[in-house]
Amino acid sequence: MRIEEGFKSLDKRIEDTNKRIADGVASTNKRIDDGIASTNKRIDDVNQQMGLTHNSIFVVIALIVGLYALIYKHKSEVVNVIRKIKKIEEREEKVERALKELALKDPNAAEANKRAGLL
């Protein structure tokens, strides 16, 4: 009987040890699963932040392109205005020369040019 009691005691100790090992393995698995979940959450947060950064960069690039287009459009308009002003100035010089030549030949034209401030 003593041997049977010894085996029963040994079986109980083995069962207790197996239970502690199983509990330890379950606890370790839970910690690993929690760590994996935490890592996955961090990766998701990084992905979300990268998406926001990507979108922000895209918006900045779009604004730069839009501003460049706006400046280029206005630059071309300014160039056209400058061309027109130069043409008008050239015509003005031609008209003044013609009026001065006419004033040399016609005294009434000379008087009119003086009143207008051309001579």
C-alpha positions as CSV (number, residue, x, y, z in Angstrom):
1,M,0.0,0.0,0.0
2,R,2.7,2.3,0.7
3,I,4.0,1.9,-2.9
4,E,0.5,2.7,-4.2
5,E,0.3,5.7,-2.0
6,G,3.8,6.8,-3.2
7,F,2.6,6.4,-6.8
8,K,-0.6,8.3,-6.1
9,S,1.5,11.0,-4.5
10,L,3.9,11.0,-7.4
11,D,1.1,11.1,-9.9
12,K,-0.5,14.1,-8.0
13,R,2.9,15.9,-8.0
14,I,3.3,15.2,-11.8
15,E,-0.2,16.4,-12.4
16,D,0.4,19.5,-10.4
17,T,3.7,20.1,-12.3
18,N,1.9,19.5,-15.6
19,K,-0.8,21.9,-14.6
20,R,1.8,24.6,-13.6
21,I,3.6,24.0,-16.9
22,A,0.4,24.3,-18.8
23,D,-0.6,27.4,-16.9
24,G,2.9,28.9,-17.6
25,V,2.7,28.0,-21.3
26,A,-0.8,29.6,-21.5
27,S,0.5,32.7,-19.7
28,T,3.5,32.9,-22.0
29,N,1.2,32.4,-25.1
30,K,-1.1,35.2,-23.8
31,R,1.9,37.5,-23.3
32,I,3.2,36.7,-26.8
33,D,-0.3,37.3,-28.3
34,D,-0.6,40.6,-26.4
35,G,2.8,41.6,-27.6
36,I,1.9,40.7,-31.2
37,A,-1.4,42.7,-30.9
38,S,0.5,45.7,-29.5
39,T,3.0,45.5,-32.3
40,N,0.2,45.2,-34.9
41,K,-1.5,48.3,-33.4
42,R,1.8,50.3,-33.6
43,I,2.3,49.2,-37.2
44,D,-1.3,50.3,-38.0
45,D,-0.6,53.7,-36.3
46,V,2.6,54.1,-38.3
47,N,0.7,53.2,-41.5
48,Q,-2.0,55.7,-40.7
49,Q,0.6,58.4,-40.0
50,M,2.4,57.6,-43.3
51,G,-0.9,58.0,-45.1
52,L,-1.5,61.4,-43.6
53,T,2.1,62.4,-44.4
54,H,1.7,61.2,-48.0
55,N,-1.6,63.1,-48.4
56,S,0.0,66.3,-46.9
57,I,2.9,66.1,-49.3
58,F,0.5,65.6,-52.2
59,V,-1.4,68.7,-51.2
60,V,1.7,70.8,-50.8
61,I,2.9,69.7,-54.3
62,A,-0.5,70.5,-55.8
63,L,-0.4,74.0,-54.2
64,I,3.1,74.6,-55.5
65,V,2.0,73.5,-59.0
66,G,-1.1,75.7,-58.8
67,L,0.9,78.7,-57.7
68,Y,3.4,78.2,-60.4
69,A,0.6,78.0,-63.0
70,L,-1.0,81.2,-61.6
71,I,2.3,83.1,-61.7
72,Y,3.1,81.8,-65.2
73,K,-0.3,82.9,-66.4
74,H,0.1,86.4,-64.9
75,K,3.7,86.6,-66.2
76,S,2.5,86.0,-69.7
77,E,-0.2,88.6,-69.3
78,V,2.3,91.1,-68.1
79,V,4.6,90.3,-71.0
80,N,1.6,91.0,-73.4
81,V,0.9,94.3,-71.6
82,I,4.6,95.4,-71.9
83,R,4.5,94.6,-75.6
84,K,1.4,96.7,-76.1
85,I,3.0,99.6,-74.1
86,K,6.1,99.5,-76.3
87,K,4.0,99.6,-79.4
88,I,2.0,102.6,-78.1
89,E,5.3,104.4,-77.2
90,E,6.7,103.7,-80.6
91,R,3.5,105.1,-82.2
92,E,3.6,108.1,-79.9
93,E,7.2,108.9,-81.0
94,K,6.2,108.6,-84.6
95,V,3.2,110.9,-84.1
96,E,5.3,113.5,-82.3
97,R,7.9,113.4,-85.1
98,A,5.2,113.8,-87.7
99,L,3.6,116.7,-85.7
100,K,7.0,118.4,-85.4
101,E,7.7,118.0,-89.1
102,L,4.3,119.5,-89.8
103,A,5.0,122.4,-87.4
104,L,8.1,123.3,-89.4
105,K,5.9,123.7,-92.5
106,D,2.7,125.1,-91.0
107,P,2.7,127.9,-88.4
108,N,-0.9,127.0,-87.2
109,A,0.3,123.5,-86.5
110,A,3.4,124.9,-84.7
111,E,1.1,127.0,-82.5
112,A,-1.2,124.0,-81.8
113,N,1.9,121.9,-80.8
114,K,3.0,124.7,-78.4
115,R,-0.4,124.8,-76.7
116,A,-0.4,121.0,-76.4
117,G,3.1,121.1,-74.9
118,L,4.8,119.2,-77.7
119,L,7.3,121.9,-78.6
